[in-house]
């Protein structure tokens, strides 16, 4: 799928979200918040749900937590426009309460479809409810700053899921900022590892099959350029990571190319 095709598909999903009545949250929302960002990105941030400012503007992470998330992204040399940002639930829970299981279930098809369109290499879960969506049973206090392969049923295919605390974790207790900024330094290495996983999968898919008698076993080609990623260069030669026009540059520091997988 081209970037333009991905953009059109994401907008079609967003149009459905804006008029959604699948759960009780539509009764109290001002505006639904489908998500926003680059359709060409390799990294998707998934938060828990919109807050007051997000509900007013119809955009994700635009309040105080969003400003801190922007700082975290910027600390990597990335821009907010380089990534895609969305939430587990697309409408604000009243009083900023936690989203309920039935509300998350009602929104799950939208998130799954967004991920299927974007096909990211990394999904960064922002907060415990987002983590629970992708890594059921994991406790964020134990797994923050680590990554594990995604369950394809979530729509994330072969992505790595990277666990993060919610920025509010630092807003309520500023001493937690160091933890947030320390954790996110592992995200570029996670992206490198995810790209290597995909490169290995693409190489395996392209390897000649063992021929069977009278059967043509040549594997079909994969026309998606992101699924035919060439082998990753050695760390010392690692270029900036990009995903094709429009060019979105995500730098990957080879010195941090270490990853803990659970």
C-alpha positions in Angstrom: 0.0 0.0 0.0 1.3 3.5 -0.8 1.6 6.3 1.7 -1.4 8.0 0.0 -3.4 4.8 0.3 -2.5 4.5 3.9 -3.5 8.1 4.5 -6.9 7.6 2.8 -7.5 4.4 4.8 -6.7 6.1 8.1 -9.0 9.0 7.2 -11.8 6.5 6.4 -11.4 4.9 9.9 -11.3 8.4 11.5 -14.6 9.3 9.8 -16.2 6.3 11.4 -14.7 7.1 14.8 -16.1 10.6 14.7 -19.7 9.4 14.5 -19.3 6.2 16.5 -22.0 5.2 19.1 -20.7 1.8 20.0 -20.4 2.5 23.7 -21.6 5.0 26.4 -18.6 7.3 25.9 -20.2 8.9 22.9 -23.0 10.3 25.1 -20.5 12.6 27.0 -17.9 13.4 24.4 -17.4 16.8 22.7 -15.3 15.4 19.9 -14.0 11.9 19.2 -10.2 11.6 18.9 -9.2 9.1 16.1 -5.5 9.8 16.1 -3.0 11.6 13.9 0.5 11.4 12.5 2.5 10.1 9.5 1.0 7.3 7.5 4.5 6.3 6.5 5.8 5.9 10.1 7.4 2.8 11.6 6.5 3.8 15.2 3.0 4.2 16.7 2.3 5.5 20.2 -0.9 4.1 21.8 -2.2 6.0 24.8 -5.2 5.1 27.1 -7.9 7.7 26.2 -8.4 11.4 25.5 -8.4 14.0 28.3 -10.2 17.3 28.6 -8.1 19.2 26.0 -8.1 16.3 23.6 -11.9 16.1 23.9 -12.1 19.8 23.0 -9.7 19.7 20.0 -10.3 16.2 18.6 -6.5 15.6 18.7 -4.5 13.1 20.8 -2.0 14.2 23.5 -2.4 18.0 23.3 -2.7 18.7 27.0 0.1 18.7 29.6 0.7 15.0 29.1 1.0 15.6 25.4 3.5 18.3 25.8 5.7 15.9 27.8 5.2 13.2 25.3 6.4 15.7 22.7 9.5 16.3 24.8 10.2 12.6 25.0 9.9 12.2 21.3 12.0 15.2 20.7 14.7 13.9 23.0 15.3 11.2 20.4 15.8 13.7 17.6 12.4 12.8 16.2 9.4 15.0 15.6 5.8 14.4 16.5 4.9 14.4 12.8 7.3 11.5 12.3 5.2 9.1 14.3 1.5 8.2 14.7 -0.3 8.8 18.0 -3.7 7.3 19.0 -5.4 5.8 22.0 -7.1 2.6 23.1 -10.4 4.4 23.4 -11.2 7.3 21.1 -13.6 9.2 23.3 -12.9 10.8 26.7 -14.0 8.9 29.8 -16.0 11.2 32.1 -13.8 12.9 34.7 -10.7 11.3 33.1 -11.5 8.0 34.8 -9.9 4.8 33.6 -11.5 3.3 30.4 -13.7 0.3 31.2 -13.2 -3.1 29.7 -16.4 -2.9 27.5 -15.4 0.6 26.3 -11.9 -0.7 25.3 -13.6 -3.7 23.6 -15.9 -1.4 21.6 -13.0 0.6 20.3 -10.7 -2.3 19.7 -11.7 -2.8 16.1 -10.7 0.8 15.2 -7.3 0.4 16.8 -6.7 -3.0 15.1 -7.6 -1.5 11.7 -5.3 1.5 12.2 -2.4 -0.8 13.0 -3.2 -3.1 10.1 -3.0 0.0 7.8 0.1 1.5 9.4 1.9 -1.9 9.8 4.4 -0.3 12.3 7.7 -1.9 13.3 7.2 -0.7 16.9 4.1 0.0 19.0 4.9 2.1 22.1 2.2 1.5 24.7 1.7 4.7 26.8 0.2 3.7 30.2 -1.0 0.6 31.9 -4.2 0.2 30.0 -2.5 0.4 26.7 0.1 -2.1 27.9 -2.7 -4.5 29.0 -4.2 -4.3 25.5 -1.0 -5.6 23.9 0.7 -7.5 26.7 -2.1 -8.9 28.9 -0.9 -9.7 32.4 2.2 -7.6 32.3 2.8 -5.1 35.1 4.1 -1.8 33.9 6.3 -1.4 37.0 8.2 -4.5 35.9 8.2 -4.2 32.1 8.6 -0.4 31.4 11.4 0.2 29.0 11.3 -3.3 27.5 9.9 -4.8 24.4 8.3 -8.0 23.3 6.8 -9.3 20.0 3.2 -8.3 19.4 0.3 -10.7 19.1 -0.8 -10.5 15.5 -4.4 -10.5 16.6 -4.0 -7.0 17.8 -3.3 -5.8 14.2 0.3 -5.1 14.9 1.5 -8.2 12.9 5.2 -8.7 13.6 5.9 -5.4 15.5 7.7 -5.1 18.8 5.6 -3.7 21.7 7.6 -1.2 23.8 6.2 -0.5 27.3 6.2 3.1 28.6 4.7 4.8 31.6 2.1 7.5 30.8 3.5 11.0 30.9 1.0 11.8 33.7 3.3 9.5 35.8 5.8 12.3 35.8 3.3 15.2 36.0 2.0 14.0 39.3 5.4 13.3 40.6 8.2 15.1 38.9 10.9 12.8 40.2 9.5 10.2 37.8 10.7 12.3 34.8 14.1 10.6 34.9 12.4 7.2 34.6 10.4 8.3 31.5 13.4 9.8 29.8 15.7 6.9 30.7 13.1 4.4 29.3 12.6 6.1 26.0 16.3 6.1 25.2 15.8 2.3 24.5 13.2 3.1 21.8 15.6 3.7 18.9 17.4 0.4 19.7 13.9 -1.3 19.7 13.3 0.2 16.3 16.6 -1.2 15.0 15.8 -4.6 16.5 12.3 -4.6 14.9 13.8 -3.7 11.5 16.3 -6.5 11.8 13.5 -8.9 12.7 11.7 -7.9 9.5 14.8 -8.0 7.4 15.3 -11.6 8.6 11.7 -12.5 7.9 11.9 -11.0 4.4 15.2 -12.9 3.7 13.6 -16.1 4.9 10.6 -15.6 2.7 12.8 -14.8 -0.3 15.0 -17.9 0.1 14.5 -20.6 -2.5 12.1 -23.3 -1.4 13.0 -26.9 -1.5 11.4 -28.1 -4.8 8.9 -30.9 -4.7 8.4 -33.2 -7.7 6.5 -31.5 -10.5 5.5 -28.5 -8.3 6.6 -24.9 -8.8 7.6 -23.8 -5.3 8.9 -20.3 -6.1 7.5 -18.0 -3.3 5.4 -15.1 -4.3 7.0 -11.6 -4.2 6.0 -9.0 -1.6 5.4 -5.7 -3.3 5.2 -3.7 0.0 8.6 -2.0 0.2 8.6 -1.9 4.0 8.1 -5.7 4.0 11.1 -6.2 1.7 13.5 -4.3 3.9 17.1 -5.0 3.0 19.4 -6.4 5.7 20.3 -3.8 8.3 23.7 -2.4 8.0 26.3 -3.0 10.7 25.9 -0.7 13.7 28.8 1.4 12.7 27.3 2.1 9.3 23.7 2.5 10.5 22.0 5.4 8.6 19.1 7.4 9.8 15.9 5.4 9.7 13.4 6.5 7.1 10.3 5.1 5.5 10.0 6.6 2.0 8.3 9.7 0.7 7.4 11.8 2.4 10.7 11.3 4.1 10.3 10.9 7.9 13.7 10.7 9.5 13.9 8.7 12.8 17.5 8.5 14.0 18.7 5.2 15.6 21.7 5.5 17.8 23.9 2.4 17.2 25.4 2.9 20.7 22.1 2.1 22.3 21.4 -1.0 20.1 20.6 -3.2 23.1 17.2 -4.6 23.8 15.7 -6.7 26.6 13.0 -9.1 25.2 10.5 -10.8 27.6 
